[in-house]
Amino acid sequence: MNCKLVLAAACAALVAGCATTTSTPVAANGSGGKASYYCWKERLATEGASLVCNWEASVAEACRSNGTAAVRRTSSAAPQPAGMCNNGQWLVMVPAA
């Protein structure tokens, strides 16, 4: 009986971890007031005045993200390299507006 409960809890945790979002990312304000958005370099696309990608407020969230969001493109802030995830995906970063 306990084994079934543990298995059910593990399955629920896996399903919750696979959920995706399509909302606009919320900027983290932990680095001296300079918030940034991070996303996979290969998913980065330009659509009008927006940069569309799997934008997230932290590197860790971006490495796990499967969602899509748009951030407003500014002429002074081109996407910059932001390292690589454990899954092999290269990241880019833009400052939050």
GIMO-V574870 format. One line per field, one symbol per residue. psi: psi as a letter, one per 20 degrees, with the letter a starting at -180 (. if undefined). A space follows every 50 residues. Layout:
psi=???
//
This chain:
psi=ghhhgggghgghhgghhiqqqjrpqppplimkjnqqqqrpgiipqpncjq opalpriqggghhiqjaprqqppqhinqpqqkaqrhjipqqrqqqq.
//
